[in-house]
Amino acid sequence: MLRLGFSLGSLLSIKEVLECSKMLSKHSPDSIWIPETWGMECSSVLSSVAQIAKKPKIGSSIINIYSRTPSLVAMHAVTVDAVSNGRLILGLGTSSQAIVEDWHGLKFTQPVLRMREYVSIIRQIVSRKKVTYDGEFFHLRNFSLLVKPIRKEIPIYLAAINQKMMDAAWELGDGVIFYLRPIDEMKRTITRMQNKRKIDVACQLITCVSDDAEKARTRAKKTLAFYVSVGKIYREFLAANGYRKETDEIFDEYKKSGLTENYRHVSDSMADSLTLCGTPNELPKKLKQFVKVGVNLPILQFNPVGNVTESFKLLVSTLRSEM
């Protein structure tokens, strides 16, 4: 049996997220994760998911550390944790300069230091201490929760790409959330970092399944090309780790024609290293390759191929023996 997480969102409506959660409630996944970028606000959706799927842990993947204060996120966390009867995993990340500055109108400065302060304040608040804090970014005086958290500690997982944030994740976090890391690079990184301190290693994987292997691969390539095109940090990271030709071609095509044809520059080897795609017969074997390199918790970012409900049924039936 594997620990499996499922990430629901981005490409789904709220109704579809809840329908998928209902399907998962009949099985035993480790966790259900809700993203937050420019669509759904994740805390309210997590609360709704918690009422449908009564057993899995629920996680935010991810809440950015700029658009809310740490005090407010601590309030969100203890509220959702109470609603879910102690099942929340708080996933935090820095997001990106474009999102923080262009969409939220805030300065994207010193993300690692900000994360350190953020985590420290949240942990103190959740433990129900009266918090006075004087940091570089945050200055609190005598803050304490009015409500009593049902747990004194809520697990915090940090999204990490570069080395400084990985160091912070392994120092401060209960877990790390990886995304778009080549499988060979991830194996080396996990081995090196876990020798310092053991934490839970989660990796969110673009996941597409279809009886038609080519349709599944094309769907995965389109999602991957989207992130390479709009996400500078992913583009630069992948270029530095074996995929410069592909990232350059994807981005050049994006600048010329948008998102319609850029996926054609994603090589098969790139898709295999970074995503989980294929037929129901292929998917379990491919999934175990990520577990083998040290991923404790694969989080399957569901990308529907065709009809959402039928596509998710196929994914669940494909992996039900692994849950």
N, C-alpha and C positions, 0 to 999 in steps of 0.2 A: 504493500500500500504506500502511496506517495502522499505527501502533504501538497495539496493543490489549492491555489487561490484563483479566483476569477475576477477580472476587472471589467465592470459593466459601465458603459457611458460613452461619451464623445459621439459615437455614431448611432446611439440609441436614444429614443424618447424616454421620458420618465415612465410612461406606461410599459414600454418594452423592458426597461430595467427591472420593474416590479414583476413582470411576467417571467423573466429569466430567473429572478430570485426565487419565485415560487417553484420553478422546476428544480432548482438546486436544493430547495428545502426537503426534497424527497431523497436526497443523497447525503453524503458526508464530506463536503469540501472543507478544507481547513479554514477558508476565509473568503469573504466577498469584499471587493474594493471598489470604491467610487472615486473617479478622478474629478479634478476641478481645474478648469482652465478659463474658458470663456462661455461655458454653457451652464450646466447645473451647479448650484451651490451644494456642496457635498454633505454638509452636516444634516440638513433636513432630509436629503435622500437616504442617507445612512440610517436615520431614525425610522424611516418608512421601511427600508429593507429589513431592519432588525425585527420588525413586527411580523414579517412574512417568513423569513428564514430564522428560526429560533435557536439554532445550534452553532452555525459557523461564527467565527470571529468576523468583525467588520472593520474595514480600514479605509482611511483617507489616503488617496494616492494620486496627487499629493496636495496638501494645503501649503500655499506659498507663505513665506515669513515676512512679506512686505505689506500686503493689503489689509492685514488685521494686526492688532497689538497682541503680544503674548498673553496678556490678561484675558482678552476676549477669546482667544483660542483655548486657553485653559478652561474657561466657562463652557465653550462648545464641547470640549472633551469630556468634562465631568457630566454634562447633560446627556450626551449621546451614550456615555458609558452607563449611566443610570437607566436610560431607556432600553438599552440592550442587555441589561443585567450583567455588566462587567465584561463585555466582549470587544471593546474598542481597541484597535491599534491606531495610534496617531502617527500618520505619515506626513513628514514635513520636508519641504525642499525650498530652494531659492528661486525657482522659476527661471526667468531669463530677463536680460536687460530690456529687450523689446516689450515684453509683456508688462513688466513693472513700471517702466517709464512711459511707454506710449499708451497703455490701457488704464493704468492706475494713477499716472501722474506723479510718481514717486521716484526718488533717486536710488539707483541700483548701486549701492556702495558697500564695500567690505562685507561680502556675503558670509564668509566663514565666521568672522567675529560676531556678526549679527546672529547667526545661527547659535553660536555658543551662548550668547546672552539669552536668546529666545528659549532654548532648552532649559537653561538654569532657572529662569523665572517660572516656566510652566511646571517644572518638577516641584518647585517650592510651593506654588499655589495649590497644586493637586494634593500635596501632602498636608494641606490646610494650615500651613504656617502663615503668620502675618508677615507680609513681604515688604521690606524696604530695600530698594535696589538702586544703585547709582553706577550705571555703566556708560559706555561710549554712546549707545543708542537709546537706552531705556532708563527712565528715572521714575521709580515708584515709591510711594510713601504709605506705609500702613495698609496695604491691600490685603484683604482676606475674604474668602468665599463666604457668602451667607448660607449656602447649602452645604451639607456634608457629603463629600464624595463617597461612593460605595467602595472605592479602592483608594488606598494611599499612593499607589503607583499605577500609572497607565503606560503600557509599552510605547516607546517612541522609536520609530524607524526613520532614518534620514536618507533621502535620495542623494546619490553621490555620483559624480562623473570624474572630476579631476582629483589629483592626489591630496590636495589640502582638505577637500570636503570628505574624502575617504578617511583621512586621518581623524577628522572630527567625528565621523560616523562610528568608527571603531573605538574612539575614546568616550563619546557621550551617549551613543545610541544602544538600544536593545537589539536593533537590527539595521540593516542597510537595504535600500531598494536600488537595484541596478536597472538600466534600460539602454538598449542599443549598444551592447558591448560585444565585440567578436568573441566567439566561444573560446578560442585559444588564448586570447588576452585575458579573458575572465578567469580561466583556470589558473594562470600564473598569478593574477592579482589576488584571487581568493586564497590561494595557498600562502602567499606572502603575508597577507593581512591577518589571516586566521592564526598564524604563528605568533602574532602579537597579543591577540585577545580573541576568544571565541564569541561571536555574535551570530544572530540569525541572518542568513544571506538570502534575500529575496531578489528575484529578477522578473521584471514584467516583460512578457514576450508577446509580440504581435502574433496573434493566433488565428489561422484560417483553415477550415476543413471543408472538403467537398468530395463527393464521389468522383468529380473531375479534377484531377491533380493540377492541371494547367490553370483552371479557374481559381483554385486555392492559392497557387503561387502568384498569379497576377494580382489578386486582392492584397496579398501580403506585400508585394512589390510596390503597389500604389501607396499603401500606408507608409512604408519605409521611405519612399521617395518624398512624400509629404514632409516628414520630419527632417530629412536631409535638406530639403529646400528652404523651409521656414525656420529651422533651428540651427543657428550658427554654431552653438556649442557642440551639438551632435555632429554637424558637418566637419568641424575642425578635429574633433576627437577621432572620428572614423577615418579621416584623411591621414592622420598621424599613426593610425593602426592598421594599415594595409589596404585602404580603399580610396586612395587619393584619385585614381583615374575615374572610378565610378562617381565619387562625390563631385568632382569637377564637372563631369558630363551631366549629371543630374541637375546641378545648380545652373549650369549654362543653359540647359534646355528649359528649365523653370523660368529663367529671365526672358527667354524668347517666347515661350508659348504657354506658360503657366503650368498647371498640374495635369494637363491632358496626355502628354506624351513622355514626360520625364521619367516615368517608372520603367520605360524600356531600357534605360541605362543602368538599371540594377541588375547585376550579374546573378546567375543562379547560385554561385558560391557565396556571394554576399547575402542573399536571401536565406540560404541554409545556415549561415553562421549567426545570423541576427534574429531570425524569426522562426516560428513554428507553423509550418504549412504543409498540407498534403492531404492524402486520402485517409479514411478511418484506419486502414491497415498500416499506413506509414506513421501516423502521428504518435502513437505510444512509444515506438522505438526512438523517434527523434526527440521526444520529450526527455527520455531517460539519458540522452547524451548531455543535456544541460544539468541534470541532477548529478551525473558522473563527475563533472568538473567542479562540483562543490556548491551548487545552488540548493539550499535547503528547502526553499519555498518558491517554486515556479508560480508566477501570477499570470494567468492566461488572459491577455487583453483581447477580448472577443471582437473579431471583425467579421460581421456577417457576410456570407457568400450567398447572394440572393435573398429570399425571404428570411426575415430576422428570426421568427419563431422556429421555422423548420431548420434553419442553420444552427441555432443554439441546441435544438433537440439532438441534432447529429453530433455536435461537439460533446454534449453530456453523455450520450449513449456510447460514443467512442471511448470515453475515459472513465465510465462509471466503475469499471473493475479496478481502477487505480485509486478510487476514493474510499 
